[in-house]
Amino acid sequence: MLKIWGRLNSHNVKKVAWLAEEIGVDYVRHDVGGQFGFPEDYAAKNPNRLIPTIEDAGLVLWESNAILRYVAAKYAPDLWPADPAARAAGDKWMDWQFSYADAQRDAFVNLVRRTPDARDMAAIAASAERAGQAMAILDRYLAETPWLSGDAFGIGDIPMGVYTHTWFTLDIERPERPRVRAWYERLMERPGFASQVMIPLT
Ligand SMILES: N[C@@H](CCC(=O)N[C@@H](CS)C(=O)NCC(=O)O)C(=O)O
């Protein structure tokens, strides 16, 4: 059975839990990190002491996007195109998500993880501005293709899908990005996205 270590209110854990639900693999998720702390032996699994980490048939693996690639390759190859060009197109959006996360971080941390009196409103506004600009790039791309993975949904959609839910949920100024919205609405129809990603931000 696939074991996932990590609390579900983490963007990076949501990616892996969503994929596990999406493909129906037999899995169990253990709440660790954040308010849950870490078991004593956790650093032996993941020397970064970060989440997520998975264990599967003797393999211990960390780095959320590497986990998505491993799980898809092993259990759901249709979600990671075999053609190198098609695969690279989706992979690009998986890696781009880490740059996007930098833009959105200050808005998320201040609005979700801080009390109102401790919020840096200027940082929230600057972060919302950067995130909205980045979403324009995604919006233009989605004029060319229905999914970030190409003609069909795949793991290339997962990292930005998770962060896009946060973007639409945060109480920030958001420019209209119609194709991002349409893609997000299609993601919301997927049961794995609804159960693992669309949970209250905490
Ligand atoms: N690049 C890593 C980043 C992992 C990471 O920063 N995880 C955060 C949660 S999203 C974490 O472990 N924070 C500490 C904690 O939860 O205690 C990945 O994609 O897996």
PDBQT file of the ligand as one rigid body, heavy atoms in Angstrom, charges set to zero:
ROOT
HETATM    1  N1  LIG A 301       9.892  21.257  -2.755  1.00  0.00    +0.000 N 
HETATM    2  C1  LIG A 301       9.247  20.524  -1.688  1.00  0.00    +0.000 C 
HETATM    3  C2  LIG A 301       8.726  21.533  -0.698  1.00  0.00    +0.000 C 
HETATM    4  C3  LIG A 301       8.163  20.831   0.534  1.00  0.00    +0.000 C 
HETATM    5  C4  LIG A 301       7.661  21.842   1.553  1.00  0.00    +0.000 C 
HETATM    6  O1  LIG A 301       8.144  22.985   1.646  1.00  0.00    +0.000 OA
HETATM    7  N2  LIG A 301       6.665  21.421   2.355  1.00  0.00    +0.000 N 
HETATM    8  C5  LIG A 301       6.120  22.274   3.388  1.00  0.00    +0.000 C 
HETATM    9  C6  LIG A 301       4.592  22.196   3.376  1.00  0.00    +0.000 C 
HETATM   10  S1  LIG A 301       3.893  22.714   1.830  1.00  0.00    +0.000 SA
HETATM   11  C7  LIG A 301       6.586  21.781   4.753  1.00  0.00    +0.000 C 
HETATM   12  O2  LIG A 301       7.022  20.654   4.893  1.00  0.00    +0.000 OA
HETATM   13  N3  LIG A 301       6.502  22.644   5.784  1.00  0.00    +0.000 N 
HETATM   14  C8  LIG A 301       6.887  22.289   7.115  1.00  0.00    +0.000 C 
HETATM   15  C9  LIG A 301       5.808  21.630   7.901  1.00  0.00    +0.000 C 
HETATM   16  O3  LIG A 301       4.717  21.360   7.383  1.00  0.00    +0.000 OA
HETATM   17  O4  LIG A 301       6.040  21.363   9.086  1.00  0.00    +0.000 OA
HETATM   18  C10 LIG A 301       8.118  19.659  -2.286  1.00  0.00    +0.000 C 
HETATM   19  O5  LIG A 301       7.579  20.042  -3.340  1.00  0.00    +0.000 OA
HETATM   20  O6  LIG A 301       7.805  18.598  -1.732  1.00  0.00    +0.000 OA
ENDROOT
TORSDOF 0
